[in-house]
Amino acid sequence: MRELIADYGLWILIWLGCLNLLGFCLMGFDKRRARREGWRVRERSFFIVAALGGALGTVLGMYVFRHKTRHWYFKYGLPAIIIAEAAAFGWLWFR
């Protein structure tokens, strides 16, 4: 696994950076749309972005924009995804 990360590390960082930025921006966009009573982002979309690697950005956006913080599945689900992804990465790295 270390060889894979060494070979594709830059691409992995670009992937994670883009997804985290997307998750952060989605939270801001959805908050703005909620205030203006417009079309909203599906909650499933937030979790898909988080599961693909953008959980940290989505959680940061959640607290920066104070959006979705009362929903228990966002409050506890997104940090659980971060922990699961970190555990999976650690397991693959040290395996």
Rosetta blueprint (number, residue, H / E / L):
1 M L
2 R H
3 E H
4 L H
5 I H
6 A H
7 D H
8 Y H
9 G H
10 L H
11 W H
12 I H
13 L H
14 I H
15 W H
16 L H
17 G H
18 C H
19 L H
20 N H
21 L H
22 L H
23 G H
24 F H
25 C H
26 L H
27 M H
28 G H
29 F H
30 D H
31 K H
32 R H
33 R H
34 A H
35 R H
36 R L
37 E L
38 G L
39 W L
40 R L
41 V L
42 R L
43 E H
44 R H
45 S H
46 F H
47 F H
48 I H
49 V H
50 A H
51 A H
52 L H
53 G H
54 G H
55 A H
56 L H
57 G H
58 T H
59 V H
60 L H
61 G H
62 M H
63 Y H
64 V H
65 F L
66 R L
67 H L
68 K L
69 T L
70 R L
71 H L
72 W H
73 Y H
74 F H
75 K H
76 Y L
77 G H
78 L H
79 P H
80 A H
81 I H
82 I H
83 I H
84 A H
85 E H
86 A H
87 A H
88 A H
89 F H
90 G H
91 W H
92 L H
93 W H
94 F H
95 R L
